[in-house]
Amino acid sequence: YGCAMNFSDSEIVASILSSEGYSSTKVMEESDLILVNTCSIREKAEYNVRQRLRIFEKNKKKGALVGVLGCMAERLKKKFLEEERLVDMVVGPDAYRDLPNLISGAEEGEKGVNVFLSKEETYADIAPMRLDTNGISGFISIMRGCDNMCSFCVVPFTRGRERSRNAFTVVAEARDMVDQGYKEVTLLGQNVDSYKWENPENGEKVSFAQLLVMVAEVSPLLRVRFSTSHPKDITDDVLYAIRDHHNICNYIHLPVQSGNSRILDLMNRTYDREWYMGKVDRIYEVIPDCAISTDIITGFCTETEEEHKDTLSIVEYSNYSMIYSFFYSERPGTLAAKKYEDDILLEIKKKRLSEVIEVYSKVAFEVNQKDIGQTFEVLVEGISKKSDQELKGRNSQNKMIIFPKKGGVAAGDYVNVKVTEASRATLRGICL
């Protein structure tokens, strides 16, 4: 979700700058302005950004301006301006409207910083400029910030408190995307399920479940996805909305982080192992053909081998269709960095991560085998990467399905595909 949020932010930035006469280019050498949108979720991200900045030295010599945007900008503002001489401006995720002023200052030789965190900014009035898109799937940011103080996470400190967009602007953006030919939208937020907006005109409150339905009703041909969910906020109303609307996808990203209750408590996740398992049970009870994906962190502070095994077993229990797994890397400024010692050896963290991936691979293979013989509605995304004689697309469960080309079938079409074989990551089939 971090990448998706950053991509959505980049579209907002592009829109703001287009009104100032800027246009985007895919040829770096032509750039007068280079902006790097950053994430602070993992330690490697900072290293990658610093390496990327080295690439821009030639542009800098030609007079190009370089800015660092997003979460890392907010967290490392001083570091970037003092240590990275290439950087002209540092702009936090709530300060993109100030970019024209900061650019003007940078053109006069002034280094610019604005990392102010807002309690109101949602960019609801800015129509994002769709960048590098296939014209079929797009994102709508419905809220910003996060109020969950998970001890490992830097997001509340880099993106501020939760605030939700006006529901009617979300629906209007979805309608505009349909008018442009889009067939799928993903509603984005650090924690979409905690979305809540009150209409100032009549006091009417809109929950996430209600917003889901409002977007789904824009068009029966518009698929609706969402990410990311905190398990504590997935209500039955959300599950019923998915169950009752064909175009709300049967797919929920439900980050568990750890399968052990003590570690979950240290992570300040607000639920324990048994509660999470009950939520998984409830999802499958209401939506039997739902796919669930998750996030997992291995080697969190003081985690024992037995506690790690609890994570392995919850992967098996939950039948995840996809996992995003990482070993723990301490983020400066987080509650964990202040309260706990990062005391698990790196080699043990990596070993536990590989064990999680090994168990998941077995689970995912078995889950996908059950799809053989079934027919799914697939939204065609385009040509398969490995063969120009095959098409690719995703089903409601967000699983990629590859199938031979069929006359008249093109990207953006919905087709029925019968699955004939399955690997851990991909289904293959024939178009009916």
C-alpha positions as CSV (number, residue, x, y, z in Angstrom):
1,Y,0.0,0.0,0.0
2,G,2.9,2.3,0.6
3,C,3.7,2.3,-3.1
4,A,0.1,2.9,-4.0
5,M,-0.2,5.8,-1.7
6,N,3.0,7.3,-3.1
7,F,1.7,6.8,-6.6
8,S,-1.5,8.5,-5.8
9,D,0.4,11.4,-4.2
10,S,2.5,11.7,-7.3
11,E,-0.7,12.1,-9.4
12,I,-1.8,15.0,-7.1
13,V,1.6,16.6,-7.4
14,A,1.5,16.3,-11.2
15,S,-1.9,18.0,-11.2
16,I,-0.7,20.9,-9.0
17,L,2.4,21.4,-11.2
18,S,0.5,21.2,-14.5
19,S,-1.5,24.3,-13.5
20,E,1.9,26.0,-13.2
21,G,2.9,25.1,-16.7
22,Y,4.9,21.9,-16.0
23,S,4.4,18.7,-17.9
24,S,5.8,15.3,-17.2
25,T,8.4,13.6,-19.3
26,K,9.8,10.0,-19.3
27,V,13.2,11.3,-20.6
28,M,15.2,12.2,-17.5
29,E,17.7,14.2,-19.5
30,E,15.0,16.7,-20.5
31,S,13.9,17.4,-16.9
32,D,14.0,20.9,-15.5
33,L,12.5,19.6,-12.2
34,I,13.0,16.2,-10.6
35,L,10.9,15.1,-7.6
36,V,11.6,11.9,-5.7
37,N,8.5,10.7,-3.8
38,T,9.7,8.7,-0.8
39,C,8.5,6.1,1.7
40,S,9.8,5.5,5.2
41,I,8.3,2.2,5.9
42,R,11.5,0.2,5.6
43,E,15.2,1.0,6.1
44,K,16.2,0.0,2.6
45,A,14.0,2.8,1.2
46,E,16.4,5.5,2.5
47,Y,19.4,3.8,1.0
48,N,17.6,3.5,-2.3
49,V,16.6,7.2,-2.4
50,R,20.2,8.3,-1.6
51,Q,21.5,6.0,-4.5
52,R,18.8,7.5,-6.8
53,L,19.9,11.0,-6.0
54,R,23.4,10.2,-7.4
55,I,21.8,9.6,-10.8
56,F,20.6,13.2,-11.0
57,E,24.0,14.8,-10.8
58,K,24.2,15.4,-14.6
59,N,20.8,17.1,-14.6
60,K,21.8,19.2,-11.7
61,K,24.9,20.5,-13.6
62,K,22.5,21.6,-16.4
63,G,20.5,23.6,-13.9
64,A,17.7,21.2,-13.0
65,L,16.0,21.5,-9.6
66,V,15.8,18.4,-7.3
67,G,13.2,17.9,-4.6
68,V,12.4,15.1,-2.1
69,L,8.8,14.5,-1.3
70,G,6.7,12.4,1.0
71,C,7.3,10.5,4.2
72,M,11.1,10.4,4.1
73,A,11.2,14.1,3.4
74,E,9.3,14.8,6.6
75,R,11.4,12.5,8.7
76,L,14.9,13.4,7.3
77,K,14.4,17.0,6.2
78,K,17.6,18.2,7.9
79,K,19.7,15.3,6.8
80,F,18.7,15.8,3.1
81,L,19.4,19.5,3.0
82,E,22.7,19.2,4.9
83,E,24.1,16.0,3.4
84,E,22.7,15.9,0.0
85,R,23.9,19.0,-1.8
86,L,21.8,18.0,-4.8
87,V,18.5,18.6,-3.0
88,D,16.9,22.0,-3.4
89,M,13.6,21.4,-1.6
90,V,12.1,19.0,0.9
91,V,8.3,18.7,0.9
92,G,6.2,16.7,3.3
93,P,3.0,14.8,2.2
94,D,0.7,17.6,3.4
95,A,2.5,20.5,1.8
96,Y,2.3,19.7,-2.0
97,R,0.2,22.8,-2.6
98,D,3.2,24.9,-1.5
99,L,5.4,23.4,-4.3
100,P,5.0,26.3,-6.7
101,N,6.3,28.7,-4.0
102,L,9.2,26.4,-3.0
103,I,10.2,26.0,-6.7
104,S,10.2,29.8,-7.2
105,G,12.5,30.1,-4.1
106,A,14.8,27.4,-5.4
107,E,15.1,29.1,-8.7
108,E,16.4,32.1,-6.7
109,G,18.9,29.9,-4.9
110,E,16.9,29.4,-1.7
111,K,16.7,25.9,-0.2
112,G,13.0,25.2,0.6
113,V,11.4,23.2,3.3
114,N,7.8,22.6,4.1
115,V,7.0,19.5,6.2
116,F,4.0,20.9,8.1
117,L,1.6,18.1,9.0
118,S,-2.0,19.2,8.5
119,K,-5.1,18.0,10.4
120,E,-7.4,19.0,7.5
121,E,-5.5,18.5,4.1
122,T,-7.0,15.7,1.9
123,Y,-6.5,17.3,-1.6
124,A,-10.2,16.5,-2.2
125,D,-10.5,19.4,-4.7
126,I,-7.6,18.4,-6.8
127,A,-8.3,16.1,-9.8
128,P,-5.2,13.8,-10.0
129,M,-3.3,13.7,-13.2
130,R,-3.2,10.0,-14.2
131,L,0.4,9.0,-14.6
132,D,1.9,5.9,-16.3
133,T,-1.5,4.2,-16.2
134,N,-2.9,1.4,-18.3
135,G,-6.1,3.4,-18.5
136,I,-8.0,0.4,-16.9
137,S,-7.0,0.5,-13.2
138,G,-6.5,3.6,-11.1
139,F,-6.4,4.8,-7.5
140,I,-8.5,7.2,-5.4
141,S,-7.1,8.4,-2.1
142,I,-10.1,8.5,0.4
143,M,-8.2,9.5,3.5
144,R,-4.8,10.5,4.8
145,G,-2.8,9.9,8.0
146,C,-3.2,7.2,10.7
147,D,-4.3,7.2,14.3
148,N,-3.1,3.6,15.0
149,M,0.1,3.9,17.0
150,C,1.6,0.6,16.0
151,S,5.0,0.6,17.8
152,F,7.0,-0.4,14.7
153,C,5.4,2.1,12.3
154,V,6.6,5.6,11.3
155,V,3.4,6.6,9.4
156,P,1.6,8.5,12.2
157,F,4.8,10.7,12.5
158,T,5.3,11.2,8.8
159,R,1.7,11.5,7.5
160,G,-0.1,12.8,10.6
161,R,-3.5,12.2,12.0
162,E,-6.4,10.6,10.2
163,R,-8.7,12.7,8.2
164,S,-11.3,11.6,5.6
165,R,-12.3,13.1,2.3
166,N,-15.7,14.4,1.5
167,A,-17.6,11.3,0.3
168,F,-19.1,13.1,-2.6
169,T,-15.7,14.1,-4.0
170,V,-14.7,10.5,-3.9
171,V,-17.8,9.4,-5.8
172,A,-17.3,12.3,-8.3
173,E,-13.7,11.2,-8.9
174,A,-14.9,7.6,-9.5
175,R,-17.5,8.8,-11.9
176,D,-14.9,10.8,-13.8
177,M,-12.7,7.7,-14.1
178,V,-15.6,5.7,-15.5
179,D,-16.1,8.5,-18.1
180,Q,-12.5,8.2,-19.0
181,G,-12.9,4.5,-19.6
182,Y,-11.4,3.1,-16.4
183,K,-12.8,-0.3,-15.3
184,E,-11.2,-0.7,-11.8
185,V,-10.5,1.6,-8.9
186,T,-8.7,1.0,-5.6
187,L,-9.7,3.1,-2.7
188,L,-6.6,4.0,-0.7
189,G,-5.7,5.0,2.8
190,Q,-3.3,4.1,5.5
191,N,-6.3,2.5,7.1
192,V,-9.3,2.7,4.8
193,D,-11.7,1.0,7.2
194,S,-11.5,3.8,9.7
195,Y,-12.9,6.2,7.0
196,K,-15.6,8.4,8.5
197,W,-16.9,11.6,7.1
198,E,-19.6,13.9,8.4
199,N,-21.6,16.0,6.0
200,P,-21.4,19.6,7.4
201,E,-24.7,20.5,5.8
202,N,-26.9,18.0,7.5
203,G,-24.7,16.1,10.0
204,E,-25.1,12.8,8.1
205,K,-22.2,10.4,8.7
206,V,-20.7,8.2,6.0
207,S,-18.9,5.1,7.1
208,F,-16.4,3.1,5.0
209,A,-19.0,0.5,4.2
210,Q,-21.4,3.1,3.0
211,L,-18.7,4.8,0.9
212,L,-17.9,1.4,-0.7
213,V,-21.5,1.0,-1.8
214,M,-21.6,4.6,-3.1
215,V,-18.6,4.0,-5.3
216,A,-19.8,0.6,-6.4
217,E,-23.1,2.2,-7.5
218,V,-21.4,4.6,-9.8
219,S,-21.3,1.8,-12.5
220,P,-21.8,-1.9,-12.4
221,L,-18.8,-2.1,-14.8
222,L,-16.4,-0.4,-12.3
223,R,-14.6,-2.9,-10.1
224,V,-13.9,-1.6,-6.6
225,R,-11.0,-2.6,-4.4
226,F,-9.5,-1.1,-1.3
227,S,-6.3,-1.1,0.7
228,T,-5.2,-1.2,3.5
229,S,-7.4,-2.5,6.3
230,H,-6.6,-2.7,10.0
231,P,-8.2,-5.9,11.3
232,K,-9.9,-4.0,14.1
233,D,-12.0,-1.9,11.7
234,I,-13.2,-4.6,9.2
235,T,-16.9,-4.6,10.3
236,D,-19.7,-6.9,9.2
237,D,-21.1,-4.0,7.3
238,V,-18.0,-3.9,5.1
239,L,-18.3,-7.7,4.6
240,Y,-22.0,-7.4,3.7
241,A,-21.2,-4.7,1.2
242,I,-18.6,-7.0,-0.5
243,R,-21.0,-9.9,-0.4
244,D,-24.0,-8.0,-1.8
245,H,-22.2,-6.1,-4.7
246,H,-20.8,-8.0,-7.5
247,N,-18.4,-5.3,-8.5
248,I,-16.8,-4.9,-5.0
249,C,-14.0,-7.4,-5.2
250,N,-13.8,-10.5,-3.0
251,Y,-10.4,-9.6,-1.8
252,I,-9.3,-8.2,1.6
253,H,-5.8,-7.2,2.6
254,L,-5.8,-8.0,6.4
255,P,-2.3,-7.3,7.9
256,V,-1.6,-9.7,10.8
257,Q,2.1,-8.7,11.3
258,S,2.6,-11.5,13.9
259,G,0.7,-14.6,14.8
260,N,1.7,-14.4,18.5
261,S,-0.3,-12.5,21.1
262,R,2.6,-11.3,23.2
263,I,4.3,-9.9,20.1
264,L,1.1,-8.3,18.9
265,D,0.8,-6.6,22.2
266,L,4.3,-5.2,21.9
267,M,3.4,-4.1,18.4
268,N,0.4,-2.3,19.9
269,R,-1.9,-3.9,17.3
270,T,-4.9,-3.9,19.7
271,Y,-5.9,-7.5,18.9
272,D,-4.5,-10.9,19.9
273,R,-4.0,-14.2,17.9
274,E,-7.4,-15.6,18.7
275,W,-9.3,-12.4,17.9
276,Y,-7.6,-12.2,14.5
277,M,-8.3,-15.9,13.7
278,G,-12.0,-15.2,14.6
279,K,-12.0,-12.3,12.1
280,V,-10.6,-14.6,9.4
281,D,-13.3,-17.1,10.2
282,R,-15.9,-14.4,9.9
283,I,-14.7,-13.2,6.5
284,Y,-14.8,-16.7,5.1
285,E,-18.2,-17.2,6.7
286,V,-19.8,-14.2,5.0
287,I,-17.8,-14.3,1.8
288,P,-16.8,-18.0,1.2
289,D,-14.8,-17.3,-2.0
290,C,-12.9,-14.2,-0.5
291,A,-9.1,-14.1,-0.9
292,I,-7.2,-12.7,2.0
293,S,-3.7,-11.3,1.9
294,T,-1.5,-10.0,4.7
295,D,1.7,-8.3,6.0
296,I,4.1,-10.1,8.2
297,I,7.1,-8.9,10.2
298,T,9.7,-11.4,11.4
299,G,12.2,-10.9,14.2
300,F,10.4,-8.2,16.1
301,C,12.0,-7.2,19.4
302,T,12.4,-10.2,21.8
303,E,10.5,-12.6,19.5
304,T,11.3,-16.2,20.5
305,E,11.5,-19.3,18.2
306,E,8.2,-20.5,19.7
307,E,6.5,-17.2,19.0
308,H,7.8,-17.2,15.5
309,K,6.1,-20.6,15.0
310,D,2.8,-19.0,16.0
311,T,3.3,-16.8,12.9
312,L,3.9,-19.8,10.7
313,S,0.8,-21.5,12.0
314,I,-1.4,-18.4,11.4
315,V,-0.2,-18.4,7.7
316,E,-1.5,-22.0,7.4
317,Y,-4.7,-21.2,9.3
318,S,-5.6,-18.1,7.3
319,N,-5.0,-19.6,3.8
320,Y,-3.5,-16.4,2.5
321,S,-3.5,-15.9,-1.2
322,M,-0.7,-13.4,-1.0
323,I,1.7,-12.2,1.7
324,Y,4.0,-9.2,2.0
325,S,6.7,-10.2,4.4
326,F,9.7,-8.4,5.8
327,F,12.2,-8.8,8.6
328,Y,12.0,-6.1,11.3
329,S,14.1,-3.0,10.7
330,E,13.9,-0.4,13.4
331,R,12.6,3.0,12.3
332,P,13.9,6.0,14.2
333,G,11.2,7.9,16.1
334,T,8.8,5.0,16.5
335,L,7.6,3.7,19.8
336,A,9.5,0.5,19.4
337,A,12.7,2.4,18.8
338,K,12.2,4.3,22.1
339,K,10.9,1.4,24.2
340,Y,12.5,-1.9,23.0
341,E,15.9,-3.2,22.1
342,D,16.2,-4.5,18.5
343,D,17.8,-7.7,19.9
344,I,17.2,-10.3,17.2
345,L,20.2,-11.1,15.1
346,L,19.9,-10.2,11.4
347,E,20.6,-13.8,10.3
348,I,17.8,-15.1,12.6
349,K,15.4,-12.4,11.2
350,K,16.2,-13.5,7.7
351,K,16.0,-17.2,8.5
352,R,12.5,-16.7,10.0
353,L,11.5,-14.7,7.0
354,S,12.5,-17.5,4.6
355,E,10.5,-19.9,6.8
356,V,7.4,-17.7,6.5
357,I,7.8,-17.6,2.7
358,E,8.3,-21.3,2.5
359,V,5.1,-22.0,4.5
360,Y,3.2,-19.4,2.5
361,S,4.4,-20.9,-0.8
362,K,2.9,-24.3,0.2
363,V,-0.4,-22.7,1.3
364,A,-0.7,-20.5,-1.8
365,F,-0.1,-23.5,-4.1
366,E,-2.8,-25.5,-2.3
367,V,-5.3,-22.6,-2.3
368,N,-4.8,-22.1,-6.0
369,Q,-5.2,-25.8,-6.8
370,K,-8.7,-25.5,-5.6
371,D,-9.4,-23.0,-8.4
372,I,-8.7,-25.5,-11.1
373,G,-12.0,-26.2,-13.0
374,Q,-13.6,-23.0,-11.8
375,T,-14.6,-20.2,-14.1
376,F,-13.9,-16.6,-13.1
377,E,-14.8,-13.2,-14.5
378,V,-11.5,-11.6,-15.5
379,L,-10.7,-8.0,-16.3
380,V,-8.2,-8.1,-19.1
381,E,-5.1,-5.9,-18.4
382,G,-3.2,-6.6,-21.6
383,I,-0.5,-8.9,-23.1
384,S,1.2,-11.4,-20.9
385,K,4.8,-10.6,-20.0
386,K,6.1,-14.0,-21.3
387,S,4.2,-14.4,-24.6
388,D,2.5,-12.0,-27.0
389,Q,0.1,-14.9,-27.8
390,E,-1.4,-14.7,-24.3
391,L,-3.4,-12.2,-22.4
392,K,-3.4,-11.5,-18.6
393,G,-6.0,-10.2,-16.2
394,R,-7.2,-10.5,-12.6
395,N,-10.2,-12.0,-11.1
396,S,-12.2,-10.6,-8.2
397,Q,-9.9,-12.3,-5.8
398,N,-6.9,-10.3,-7.3
399,K,-5.3,-13.4,-8.7
400,M,-3.5,-13.1,-12.0
401,I,-4.9,-15.4,-14.7
402,I,-3.0,-16.0,-18.0
403,F,-4.9,-17.3,-21.0
404,P,-4.5,-17.6,-24.8
405,K,-5.6,-14.7,-27.0
406,K,-9.1,-14.9,-28.3
407,G,-10.4,-12.9,-31.3
408,G,-12.0,-9.6,-30.3
409,V,-10.8,-9.7,-26.7
410,A,-8.8,-6.6,-25.7
411,A,-7.5,-4.8,-22.6
412,G,-10.4,-3.4,-20.5
413,D,-12.8,-6.2,-21.5
414,Y,-14.4,-8.5,-19.0
415,V,-14.2,-12.2,-20.0
416,N,-15.0,-15.5,-18.4
417,V,-11.9,-17.7,-18.0
418,K,-11.9,-21.4,-16.9
419,V,-8.9,-22.3,-14.9
420,T,-7.0,-25.3,-16.2
421,E,-3.8,-25.2,-14.2
422,A,-2.3,-23.3,-11.2
423,S,1.0,-22.5,-9.6
424,R,1.7,-20.6,-6.4
425,A,1.6,-17.2,-8.0
426,T,-0.4,-17.6,-11.2
427,L,-3.5,-19.3,-12.6
428,R,-3.7,-20.4,-16.3
429,G,-6.9,-21.0,-18.2
430,I,-9.0,-20.7,-21.4
431,C,-11.3,-17.9,-22.4
432,L,-14.9,-19.2,-22.8
